[in-house]
Amino acid sequence: MREINKVGIISKPNIAEAADIVCTLIEWLEQRGIAYNCDEQTAQYANLQRFVAREKLPEGIDLMIVLGGDGTLLSAARVVDGRDIPLFAVNLGHLGFLTSITVEDLYPELERAVRGEHRIGRRRMVDCELLRNEKVIATYSALNDVVITKSELARMIDLDTHVDDHFVAAYKADGLIISTPTGSTAYSLSAGGPVIFPSVGALCITPICPHMLTNRPVIVPHTSVVRIVNHGAEGTYLTIDGQVGEPLSKGDQIVSRSSHKTIQLIRPPKMLFFDVLREKLKWGER
């Protein structure tokens, strides 16, 4: 296990208690001789003049501390982009499927991480290429999902879907979600998709409000290549992890495949996947 000499800190904005948490965290790191870089938001909480642009935070660090909710973690995952840097995610949000370390457990778990006693869960990402006129014009990586959806005023969109060159369906729907197992408890779950155990090698294709009620979510192997052809006109969008993306044109192709990149999530030793489901989804205790 690598020694932790320097960390990066990413924070969610507009959190009332974050200033106290950040100041105490920086003091804790300084007392142990651990260097740190922080993004602009973290620097604002601590009244620091020095900060590093988020895209440069991974340079030279051994651990990324993420203070926020799942959205902040998704942003941090794209910043780390498959590098060998564990993510220490502290939940300052509400639901927190991925940010399972509580504020109360921050320092005990951080001590464990510094000693090299932490438990790591690896989560595979999904890569996405946007092709227009048969040319790749954009590439993305997502931890949760790749989503093709319509704007508020658009009609249902037409999406031809293929898996490994096999035609699946011509969906008429409000959209389509290609999710990783990690993303199965996010937008896909809200759209009626299944919960997939994180270590399962799969992608899930989930239609959003399909016109045909027989259109159901489909799970395919992680080795599959999912190709979607957009036959919609104006008002169709590609969104990555609900945070970045761009408008689509008629005839655009979105090609998604399981990525070789993974992120490393530091997990509390007593918080297992089904424990998280019971807590976050309010499943009944025995």
Buried (B, 14 or more C-beta within 10 A) or exposed (E): EEEBEBBBBBBBEEBEEBBEBBBEBBEBBEEEEBEBBBBBBBBBBBEBEEBBEBEEBBEEBBBBBBBBBBBBBBBBBBBBBBBEBBBBBBBBBEBBBBBBBBEEBBEEBBEBBBEEEBBEBEBBBBBBBBBBEEEEEBEBBBBBBBBBBBEEEBEBBBBBBBBEEEEBBEBBBBBBBBBBBBBBBBBBBEBEBBBBEBEEEBBBBBBBBBEEEEBEBBBBEBEBBBBBBBBBEEBBBBBBBBEBBBEBBEEBBBBBBBBEBBBBBBBBEEBBBEEBBBBBEEEEEE
